[in-house]
Amino acid sequence: MKSFVIALSSVFLTLACSAVDDETEVSFSNLGSEEYPQMFYMEYVPCQEGVYYTAENFRNDVLPEWQDLLVEVNSPLVSAYGIQHVQRLSSDNEDGFWQLVWNSKADAEAAWKVWNENENVAAWTEDTLDILSCDGENKFSFDAYIARANNTFGEFETTSFVSEYHQCLYKEGKEGADLREVIGQLETFLESAESLPGPFSYVILGPDYETDEVDFFWGNFYQSEDARQAFDAEWQNLDPDVEDSWNMVSDCEEPRYYNSGIVPTS
């Protein structure tokens, strides 16, 4: 999967653009609804490298036709990312994920219906199986919430960055309202923080599927692994109160780390 991300990185765009109108720049202010203050829909599609996978084959034989197909089906896809396990566990069945961002669940469902019924999509899927195959039937879907733009503490370069995901359960008697209070404390702190290295952004993911293993995922995004470590070190020095509040609301597993980068939709 490392070569998958390298392939993506070699053709990444700095900005994600709508596949319907490549003149429209997607920004924090027009992504999703105005709730929370932003609400949108995110899907993670598990992918496997094929026997003929190389960076060049992906770049030349998989990506361009996928971009053309998005235009052909008039897809409302906002943006897409490739993510790779930094350390793959024995329980990981995939080499990585194709991460899709939509403005709403309705957009996603309608787009998948058109996509799955398109003969050219079916032919492209069959033709590229030996390079890269992604399992849309077993994707993981989430209601996603973001409280701030990704250029917090500096301009975020989306061609290559580090993602950190925490899988969490609420403690007994706790619920979403308690988590929102913690996020409010976090936002108050971030607004006043001056020494935290950046850029930095985060997202909260509520599973849109039946599961007893997770109530929500918390995702943090940093420009690099060095930046993540620097942020974490400074955070530990500055903010014990928010950390204590977080621990009173939820129990989270050890975080998983991913190398990530934006996939150009056009």
Secondary structure, DSSP 8 states (H G I E B T S, - for coil): -HHHHHHHHHH--SS-B-SS-TT-B--GGGSSBSSSSEEEEEEEEEEEE-TT--HHHIIIIIHHHHHHHHHHTT----EEEEEEESS--TT--SSEEEEEEES-HHHHHHHHHHHHH-HHHHHHHHHTTTTEEE-GGG-EEEEEEESS-TTBTS---TTSEEEEEEEEEE-TT--HHHHHHHHHHHHHHHHH--S--S-EEEEEEEESS--SS-SEEEEEEESSHHHHHHHHHHHHHH-HHHHHHHHHHEEE---EEEEEEEE---
